[in-house]
Amino acid sequence: FSVAEQSIQEVVGRKFILDINRYELYKNAETLIRAFNLLRDTIPHILYLKGGKDNNEEKKVLQNLVKELNLEDRVIFDIEVRSEGEMRYMYTHADLFVSPSLKEGFGWTPIEAAVLKTPVLVSNIETLNEVTCNKIPYFNPYSPEDLAKKILAILQNPPSEQDRIKLSEFYLEQYSLSKQIKRLEEIMGL
């Protein structure tokens, strides 16, 4: 993120939990919505689900769940194409970033959130454990109760600024271009 933040009116001045994923069932926003519902009377936050304009059928399933749980005023489905500055704003102003996916190809968004010093929770799947180098708290992606418990624990006792800076620096070094080139050269035997 090389540009300044650009605010997003829907969340200015509001406390929110963020997930950035496509609206596909395996991205598991359903578990996040159900966990959020368990906390609805405990926390003042809204749930901000950033997705894309595709996957309309899956998004409708999630929107119906939100309606069924009477959370329409607490959950935002954002399908807008956002600038780099707006994406930076989302990450840096969220109180917590949650990646509830059941499977991932790589999983950049938790790393991006951590680099921008936002507390992060990830589902306990092999890909996310590997990508995050087991340095981010995880939860059972099939248990809204476990996720709700972990969300509340982080919101009530967030990592210190020093710990967030340290984690950001670790990932900036871990995923630096020079380190990636070195790894590629090692794989290729150069």
C-alpha positions as CSV (number, residue, x, y, z in Angstrom):
1,F,0.0,0.0,0.0
2,S,1.8,3.0,-1.3
3,V,-1.0,5.6,-1.2
4,A,-2.7,7.5,1.6
5,E,-5.9,6.2,3.1
6,Q,-9.2,7.3,1.5
7,S,-12.2,7.0,3.9
8,I,-15.2,4.9,3.2
9,Q,-18.4,6.7,4.4
10,E,-20.2,3.5,5.4
11,V,-17.7,2.9,8.2
12,V,-16.4,6.3,9.1
13,G,-16.6,6.6,12.9
14,R,-17.9,3.1,13.4
15,K,-16.3,0.1,15.0
16,F,-16.1,-2.8,12.6
17,I,-14.8,-6.3,12.0
18,L,-13.6,-6.9,8.5
19,D,-13.4,-9.9,6.1
20,I,-12.2,-9.4,2.5
21,N,-13.1,-12.4,0.4
22,R,-15.2,-13.4,-2.6
23,Y,-18.8,-14.4,-1.7
24,E,-18.2,-18.1,-2.2
25,L,-19.4,-20.7,0.2
26,Y,-15.9,-22.1,0.8
27,K,-14.8,-18.7,2.0
28,N,-17.1,-19.5,5.0
29,A,-18.6,-16.0,5.7
30,E,-21.6,-18.0,7.0
31,T,-19.6,-19.1,10.1
32,L,-18.4,-15.5,10.6
33,I,-22.0,-14.2,10.4
34,R,-23.2,-16.8,12.9
35,A,-20.4,-16.0,15.3
36,F,-21.1,-12.3,14.9
37,N,-24.8,-13.0,15.7
38,L,-23.7,-14.7,19.0
39,L,-21.9,-11.4,19.9
40,R,-24.5,-9.0,18.7
41,D,-25.6,-7.9,22.2
42,T,-22.0,-7.9,23.6
43,I,-20.1,-5.7,21.1
44,P,-21.0,-2.5,19.3
45,H,-19.3,-3.4,16.0
46,I,-20.7,-3.9,12.6
47,L,-19.5,-6.7,10.3
48,Y,-18.0,-5.4,7.0
49,L,-17.9,-8.1,4.3
50,K,-15.9,-6.9,1.3
51,G,-16.5,-9.0,-1.8
52,G,-16.9,-8.6,-5.5
53,K,-19.7,-8.3,-8.0
54,D,-19.5,-11.9,-8.9
55,N,-21.0,-14.9,-7.0
56,N,-24.4,-13.4,-6.7
57,E,-26.1,-16.6,-5.8
58,E,-23.7,-17.3,-2.9
59,K,-24.1,-13.7,-1.8
60,K,-27.9,-14.0,-1.7
61,V,-27.5,-17.0,0.6
62,L,-25.5,-14.9,2.9
63,Q,-27.8,-11.9,2.7
64,N,-30.8,-14.2,3.5
65,L,-28.9,-15.5,6.5
66,V,-28.3,-11.9,7.7
67,K,-32.0,-11.2,7.2
68,E,-33.1,-14.4,9.0
69,L,-30.9,-13.4,12.0
70,N,-32.2,-9.8,11.9
71,L,-28.7,-8.3,11.4
72,E,-29.4,-6.1,8.3
73,D,-28.4,-3.0,10.2
74,R,-25.2,-4.6,11.5
75,V,-23.7,-6.3,8.4
76,I,-22.5,-4.5,5.3
77,F,-22.0,-6.3,2.0
78,D,-19.6,-4.2,-0.1
79,I,-19.3,-5.0,-3.8
80,E,-17.7,-1.7,-4.9
81,V,-14.4,-1.7,-6.7
82,R,-12.2,0.1,-4.1
83,S,-9.1,2.1,-4.6
84,E,-5.8,1.2,-3.0
85,G,-6.4,4.0,-0.5
86,E,-9.8,2.8,0.4
87,M,-8.5,-0.8,0.9
88,R,-5.8,0.6,3.2
89,Y,-8.6,2.5,5.1
90,M,-10.6,-0.7,5.6
91,Y,-7.6,-2.6,6.9
92,T,-6.3,0.1,9.2
93,H,-9.6,1.2,10.7
94,A,-11.0,-2.3,11.4
95,D,-10.7,-3.4,15.0
96,L,-10.2,-7.0,13.8
97,F,-9.7,-8.8,10.5
98,V,-11.1,-12.3,10.2
99,S,-10.3,-14.8,7.5
100,P,-12.8,-17.7,8.0
101,S,-12.0,-19.6,4.7
102,L,-12.2,-23.4,4.5
103,K,-9.6,-23.4,1.8
104,E,-7.2,-20.9,0.3
105,G,-4.7,-20.9,-2.6
106,F,-2.4,-18.6,-0.7
107,G,-4.2,-16.2,1.6
108,W,-2.8,-12.7,1.2
109,T,-5.5,-10.7,3.0
110,P,-4.5,-11.8,6.6
111,I,-0.9,-10.9,5.8
112,E,-2.0,-7.5,4.4
113,A,-4.0,-6.8,7.5
114,A,-1.1,-7.8,9.8
115,V,1.3,-5.6,7.8
116,L,-1.0,-2.7,8.4
117,K,-1.0,-3.6,12.1
118,T,-4.6,-4.7,12.3
119,P,-5.3,-7.6,14.7
120,V,-6.0,-10.8,12.8
121,L,-7.8,-14.1,13.3
122,V,-7.6,-17.0,10.8
123,S,-9.3,-20.3,10.4
124,N,-7.3,-23.3,11.4
125,I,-6.5,-24.6,7.9
126,E,-3.1,-25.7,6.7
127,T,-2.7,-23.0,4.1
128,L,-3.4,-20.1,6.5
129,N,-1.2,-21.6,9.2
130,E,1.7,-22.0,6.7
131,V,1.2,-18.5,5.2
132,T,1.0,-16.8,8.6
133,C,3.9,-18.9,9.9
134,N,1.7,-19.9,12.8
135,K,2.0,-16.3,14.2
136,I,-1.7,-15.4,14.1
137,P,-4.4,-16.8,16.4
138,Y,-6.7,-19.3,14.8
139,F,-10.1,-20.7,15.3
140,N,-12.1,-23.8,14.3
141,P,-13.7,-22.7,11.0
142,Y,-16.7,-25.1,11.6
143,S,-17.6,-23.6,15.0
144,P,-19.3,-20.2,15.2
145,E,-19.0,-20.6,19.0
146,D,-15.2,-20.9,18.9
147,L,-14.9,-18.0,16.5
148,A,-17.2,-15.8,18.7
149,K,-15.1,-16.7,21.7
150,K,-11.9,-15.8,19.9
151,I,-13.3,-12.5,18.4
152,L,-14.4,-11.4,21.9
153,A,-11.0,-12.3,23.4
154,I,-9.1,-10.2,20.9
155,L,-11.6,-7.2,21.0
156,Q,-11.3,-7.2,24.8
157,N,-7.6,-7.7,24.9
158,P,-6.1,-6.6,21.5
159,P,-2.4,-7.2,20.8
160,S,-0.2,-4.3,21.9
161,E,1.0,-1.8,19.4
162,Q,4.6,-3.1,19.9
163,D,3.4,-6.7,19.1
164,R,1.5,-5.5,16.0
165,I,4.6,-3.6,14.8
166,K,6.8,-6.6,15.3
167,L,4.4,-8.8,13.4
168,S,4.2,-6.3,10.6
169,E,8.0,-6.1,10.3
170,F,8.2,-9.9,10.3
171,Y,5.8,-10.3,7.4
172,L,7.4,-7.4,5.5
173,E,10.7,-9.2,5.7
174,Q,9.2,-12.7,5.2
175,Y,7.4,-11.7,2.0
176,S,9.9,-9.2,0.7
177,L,10.7,-9.3,-3.0
178,S,14.4,-10.1,-2.3
179,K,13.5,-13.0,-0.1
180,Q,11.0,-14.4,-2.7
181,I,13.6,-14.1,-5.4
182,K,16.1,-16.0,-3.2
183,R,13.6,-18.8,-2.6
184,L,12.8,-19.1,-6.3
185,E,16.5,-19.3,-7.0
186,E,16.9,-22.1,-4.4
187,I,13.9,-24.0,-5.9
188,M,15.4,-23.7,-9.4
189,G,18.8,-24.7,-8.2
190,L,20.4,-21.4,-9.3
